[in-house]
Amino acid sequence: MTSGARVSRPERAAVSFLGTFLGWCVAYWGYAAYQVHLGGFGRVTDFAAMLFWPAAHIFVWWLIFVLPVVMLVDQRHWMFRVSVFPFFLGLYALVGYMILLAWAGLSFHVHFQIYASVVGVVGGLTYSVEIRRRIAGRILAFLRLPKLAMLVVPPLAVVVFCLGIWPIIEAHCPAFACRYGGSTVSRRVTARILNQVQVGDRLEDLHQLLPDRFLSPDDYPPERRGRSFGSMGVHMSGVGSWSIRFRDGVVTEAKVNEPS
């Protein structure tokens, strides 16, 4: 599509929603990576709060602040140029988010403001590119899906990820799940791994599964590598705790203390 070709209003709405969704994805995973690698936490501290509550605020922002603009202003307006709209929408997202926070009586935080700005920049870039190049539109045409599928595919993708992909990640990549899944996921995955520990298991193998729970044998000084050390436990409501001992990097005792 050339820059002068017209795009219907429903398609503009769908494209703006898709861009907002992609912005939310980039902002969330960027913030998650910051918490894990740069923020000093080593893990995502609250998966649900950072995933779903910003999504609710961003959806309201898109509905109130973005949708009227893309519906009422012709997409050929200079504002929608790739060199302009991402920066405009980034600032617009910051202002809109602050208005929503003030209306809800919530406090302002710098990382949430950055979060909102990232959503705006990515959303604006996606919109500017898509209304000219129709990359997503061509993919949908190839799949013989209507353009309004851009309104359906994003939430459907979230459902598929949460119910279909994430359980596979938890099962096969427990260390990743513990770091990026938040405290609830971390407790669930840790409990599953600890329930499977048996006498004779190697400490190095357990370290590969749960590096935050099990140190590598090389992390201990030489004088301690041949001794039983530590008594570790994970407490969860209705589950209990675990006591595990090692000698020479091998499990010598694994006991589950059932809740009283």
N, C-alpha and C positions, 0 to 999 in steps of 0.2 A: 504494500500500500504506500502510495506517495504521501507526502505531508499535506497535500491538498485534498485528498480523498476524504469523504465524510464517513463518520462512524456513528451508528445509531446510538441513541441514548441508553437503551438497555445494555448494549455491548460496552459502552463507556463505563457504566456502573459496574459491570462484571469485571472489566479490566482493572478498575480502581480497587475493587475488593481483592482481586488476586494480588495486586501490588502491595496492598496493606498486609495481606496474609504473609507474603514473602518477607516483608519488612519485619513482621513479628517473629518469624522463624530466625532470621539473621540476628535480630536483637537478642532473642532468648539464648541462642547457642553461643553468641558472642559473650553475653554476660556469664553464662555457665562456664565458658572457657576461662574467663577472667577470674572467677571464684576458684576454680581448680588450680590454675597455673600461676596467677599473679596476685590474687587477693589475700594470700596467706591462709586460706581455709583448707585447701587441698581437696575440697569436694563442694558440690552444690549444697547449700545449707537448707534450702526450702524449695523443693521441686514444684510442689503444687501451687504455692503462693506466687512464684516467679513465672510459672507457665500459664495458669488459668486466670488469675486476677488481672494481670496486664492485658490478656486477651480480651477480657470483658470490657476494660476501659478503652482499649484500642478499637473494638467494634463500635462502641458508643461514639467515639471520636470520628470514626469513618462515617457513621450514619448521620451525625449532626453537622460535622465540619467539612468533610470531603465530598460526600455524595452530592450535595447541592451544587458545589462548584463544578464538578465534572458533568453534571446533568444540564446546567444552565449556561455554561460558557462553552462556546464552540471549540472543539479540540484543535482547530487550526490557529487559535490565538497564540501569540508569541510566548505567553506565560508557560505553555506546555512544551516548549523546546527542551531538549535534553540538557542544555547548558543552563537552564533556568529553573525548571519545575522541581528537580530533586532538592535544590537548596531552599526554594520557596516552601515546599511541603515539609522539609525538615524543621524549619522555623515555625511553620503553621502547626505542626504536630506538637512542638514544645509549648506554644501558646495555648493550644486547645487542651493539652493534657493538664497544664497548670490551672486552667479554668475549671476543668472537671474535678480536679483535686480540691480546689477551693469550694466548689459547690457541694462536694461530698464531705467537707470538713476534715480532709486528710492533710497530713504534713507533707512538705516538699523534701525530696532527697535528690542529690545531684545525680546519682546513678540512674534514678528513674527518669530524670530529664534527658540524660544521654540515651537511655532506652527509647524514649519517645522520639527523639531526633533521628535515631538510626531507622526506626520504623518509617518516618516521613521521607528520609533520603532514599531508602531502598524502594519504598512505594512510589515515590515520584519518578525515579529512574525507570522502574518497571512500566509505569503508565506511559511515560514519554516515548519509550522504545516500542512498546506494544502497539500503540495507536498508529505508528508509522510502519512498523515492520510486520506486525501481526504474526509473531513467532508462535505464540500459544494458539492463536486462531488457526494457523495452518496445521498445527498438530491435532487440534480438535476436528478440523475438516478431514484430515487423513483418517482419523478414528470414527468419522461420521457422527460426531457429537455436536450438539448446538453450542453456540458461543456462551450461552448462559450456564453451561457446565462449569465455567470459571467460578460461579457462585456456589456450586455444589461440591466440586472436587476438593477444595481446601479443607472444609470441615470433615469430609469423608476421609481424606488422607490422615487427619489427626486421629480419627477413630481407628483406622487400619493400623496406624503406627502404635497407638496405645494398647490395642487389643491383640494385634497380630505380630508386630515386629518387636516391640519392647519385651514381651515374654521370652522371645528367642534370645535377645541380648542378655537378659537376666540369666538364662540357662547356660549360655555358652561363653559369655564375657562378664563374669561376676565382678571383676575389679572395675571395669568400665561402668557397670550398672551402679555399683556402690558409690563411685565418685560423682556420677552425673545424675543419679536418680533421686537424690535427697535422702533424708534420714529414714523415712518409712521403708523405702526400697532397700537401703543399706542394712537395716535390721532384718528384713525378710531374707535377703540374699545371704547375709552372714549366718543367720540361724539355719538355713538350708545346708550351707557348706559344713558348718560345725556338726550338724546331725549326721553327716556322712563320714566324719573323721573316724578312723579305726587305728588300732594299735598296729604299728609297722609302717604307717604312712610317713613319707619323707617331708621334713620341714620345708625343704626347697620347693616341693610341689605345692604345699599349702601356701607358701609365700607367693607363688605365681598366681594362685587363685584369689587370695586376699592379702595383698601386700601391706595394707593398712593395719591388719590384725596380726599377721605373722611376719616377724623379721626374717631376713635371710640368715642362714647360718654364718655367713661371712660378716654379718653386722655385729656379731658378738666377739668379744676379745678371746684369744686362743684359750685362756685358762677357764673359760665358761662353756666352750663348745662341747666338752665331754661331760657336762653335768646336767642334771635335771634342773630346769629353771622355769620360773613363772607359773602362775595360775591365772588363766585368762577366763573371762566370763562375759557373756552378753545377756542382758536382762530384758525380757519382753513380757508384757502383761499376758499371763496365761500360758507362758512357754517355759520359763525357768532360766537356768544358767548352765555353763559348761566349764569343766575343769580339765585342762589338757596339759600333760607334761611330756618333756622330750629328753632324750639322752643321745648324744652323738648324732644330732640332727634327725632322729627318728622318734615317732610317737611311742611312748611307753605306757601311757595311761590316757584314756579318753572317757570321761564320765559326764553324763547329763544329770543335772539336779532338777528334778521335776518340781513345778511350783507347788507350794503347800496349799 
